Amino acid sequence: MVTCGEPMRNVLLLLSLVAPVLPGQSTRPRARDIGLVVGSLPPGPLNAITDVAGVRVGHATVARGDSINTGVTAILPHGGNPFRDKVPAAIVVGNGFGKLAGSTQVNELGELESPIVLTCTLCVPRAADAVLTWLLALPGNEDVRSANPVVAETNDGYLNNIRARPIAEADVLAAIRGATEGPVAEGAVGAGRGTVAFGWKGGIGTASRRLPAPSGGWTVGVLVQTNYGGDLTIGGAPVGRELRKGDGGGGTGDGSIIMVVATDAPLDHLRLERLARRALAGLARTGSTFANGSGDYVIAFSTNRTATPLVVNDAMSPLFQGAIEATEEAIYNSLLRAETVRGYRGVVRALPIDSTVMILKRYGAIRP
């Protein structure tokens, strides 16, 4: 582990040695690369939602000139036909200023029967139609007359000419068909290309937690699309306030966040709803104000479709802790990995790494 006092170029060198460079992936560090450890549970091998076996993630980044900065991120619970092999699921609303297609059926039936697709606000209808194109074409779905695509959004209208509705069916299909297990690209990629968080560049972030064997040994993975406001707090340190003192940058902003929680623990709809609510606690730790204009949504699912007995309520607390910690860290990763983007209405700067590290050290969030 590179210590925080070493030059930033050494951090970047280490990153190039330990991780493959993914398409569109920033070389900026993740939280643990700067010495920031969130909580006490260990992460999975990738510290990503794909540590939950079978989960796949794909991105399609749409960037044209300075006016178009948007994209699609697809999360698949497994590599099969999600309509035929449905998984238990639940959706929780923290603040409902948003457009989450498919949510009512998920909560009525307690099942997910499509990929989860993230995109920009005005592209939700086109994305939903593209998901239907993919679902209806799957072998075994020839006679399907009703399907429930789940499409969530945040508004990237500052960096993206959102009224152009630039997402096409091909972009959604590319994200779904390109979804893979393994490392997940983070930052200004996919549905995170044009997002803004706390006045700095937001994006896609992910993290995971693995429970100890006595607690079931289950994995909880989280992926976020950050585009919201508040007063940025990292590891308890008032990073947003301190950075604004230094250069007048940042700002509280507004917007939304989508949090996707996956687990291999055998949970039903009720327990997944309980698990999803804990992601909101992780969000709160980062300084979110759950603003009036914010859509704060959690989509949770379990990949465990076996006859394994359900986790009983009295055994849920370790899973709750895992969801809180993974959500908090995923949000930090989305900010740390995102690069500066010039867009439709201006430039949104990346969170300054060196200054952030200095603040974290000063407040004891990381070791000097």
C-alpha positions, 0 to 999 in steps of 0.5 A, spaced: 500 500 500 502 506 498 502 511 503 499 518 503 505 522 503 508 519 497 508 523 491 501 522 487 505 519 481 507 513 485 500 512 486 498 512 479 504 507 477 501 502 483 494 502 480 497 501 473 501 495 476 495 492 480 489 493 475 488 492 468 486 498 464 479 498 462 476 501 456 474 509 458 477 507 465 480 513 469 487 512 472 485 516 478 485 512 485 480 509 488 479 510 496 483 505 498 489 507 494 489 513 498 489 510 504 481 511 506 478 505 509 471 505 510 468 501 516 470 494 518 468 489 514 473 486 508 471 488 501 471 482 496 477 481 491 475 486 486 471 491 491 466 491 486 458 489 485 461 484 481 464 480 487 457 477 488 458 471 483 454 472 477 453 479 477 455 483 470 456 490 469 456 494 462 457 501 460 456 505 453 459 512 454 456 517 449 461 523 448 461 527 442 464 534 442 462 538 448 455 538 448 454 530 449 456 527 455 452 521 457 451 514 457 448 507 459 450 503 465 447 496 465 447 491 471 445 484 470 444 479 476 446 473 472 448 471 465 442 467 463 435 470 461 432 474 466 425 474 464 425 466 465 430 466 471 427 472 475 431 474 482 428 476 488 428 484 488 426 490 492 426 498 490 426 503 496 425 511 495 429 516 499 426 522 495 422 521 489 424 526 485 426 522 479 423 517 474 424 510 475 421 505 470 418 499 472 419 500 480 411 498 482 411 491 479 418 490 482 415 491 489 408 488 487 411 482 485 418 482 489 422 480 482 426 483 477 425 480 470 430 485 466 437 488 466 437 494 471 439 500 466 442 507 468 442 513 464 440 520 463 433 523 465 430 524 458 433 518 455 429 513 460 423 512 455 428 510 449 432 506 454 426 502 456 424 500 449 431 498 448 431 493 454 424 490 451 428 489 444 433 485 448 428 481 452 423 480 447 429 477 442 432 472 447 431 465 446 425 462 450 421 469 450 418 468 443 411 468 446 412 474 451 407 479 451 408 483 457 415 485 460 418 490 466 424 493 464 427 497 470 430 503 468 433 509 472 436 515 471 439 522 474 439 528 470 446 530 467 443 536 463 449 541 465 454 537 462 450 534 457 445 537 452 439 533 455 434 535 450 437 532 444 436 525 448 442 522 445 441 515 447 440 510 442 437 503 442 444 501 440 447 504 446 443 500 451 444 494 447 451 495 447 451 496 454 447 490 456 451 485 451 458 488 453 456 486 460 461 482 464 464 479 470 470 482 473 473 489 474 468 495 473 470 501 470 468 507 474 468 515 474 466 519 468 463 512 464 457 510 462 451 513 465 456 517 469 459 520 464 455 527 465 454 527 472 456 532 478 456 530 485 457 536 490 459 541 485 465 536 483 465 531 477 461 525 479 460 518 476 459 511 477 462 508 483 462 501 486 465 497 492 463 490 496 463 487 503 464 480 504 461 477 511 465 473 516 463 465 515 460 465 522 455 471 519 454 467 513 460 469 509 455 472 504 457 478 499 454 485 498 456 489 492 454 496 491 454 500 484 452 508 484 451 513 479 452 519 483 449 526 481 447 529 487 448 535 492 450 536 500 456 538 503 461 533 502 464 529 507 469 523 507 470 519 512 467 524 517 472 529 514 468 536 512 472 535 505 467 540 501 467 545 506 475 545 507 476 545 499 471 551 498 475 555 503 481 554 499 479 555 492 471 557 492 470 551 488 465 545 489 458 547 491 452 544 494 448 543 488 442 538 487 441 532 483 440 525 484 443 518 486 441 511 484 444 505 488 444 498 486 445 493 491 446 486 490 447 480 494 448 472 494 445 472 501 438 468 500 433 474 501 426 475 499 423 481 497 421 484 505 429 482 507 431 486 500 427 492 502 430 492 509 437 491 506 436 497 501 434 502 506 441 501 509 444 504 503 441 510 505 445 510 511 451 510 507 449 515 502 447 520 509 454 519 511 457 522 505 453 529 506 447 528 502 441 533 504 436 528 500 434 535 497 427 537 494 429 536 487 433 529 488 431 522 486 434 518 491 433 510 489 435 504 491 434 497 487 436 491 491 436 484 488 439 477 490 442 472 486 441 466 490 435 462 487 436 456 490 432 452 496 437 455 501 433 457 507 432 465 507 436 469 512 432 470 518 431 477 521 435 476 527 441 475 522 440 481 518 445 486 521 451 484 518 448 484 511 446 491 513 453 493 515 455 491 509 450 495 505 452 501 509 459 501 508 459 499 501 455 504 499 459 509 502 465 507 499 462 506 492 460 514 492 467 516 494 470 511 488 465 515 484 468 522 485 475 520 486 475 516 479 472 521 475 476 526 471 474 533 469 469 534 463 468 540 459 460 540 457 454 543 454 454 549 460 461 549 462 466 545 465 466 540 472 472 539 475 474 533 478 475 532 486 482 535 487 486 528 490 492 532 493 488 537 497 483 532 499 488 527 501 491 533 506 484 534 509 483 527 510 490 527 514 488 533 518 482 530 520 485 523 522 480 520 516 487 517 514 493 516 517 499 521 516 
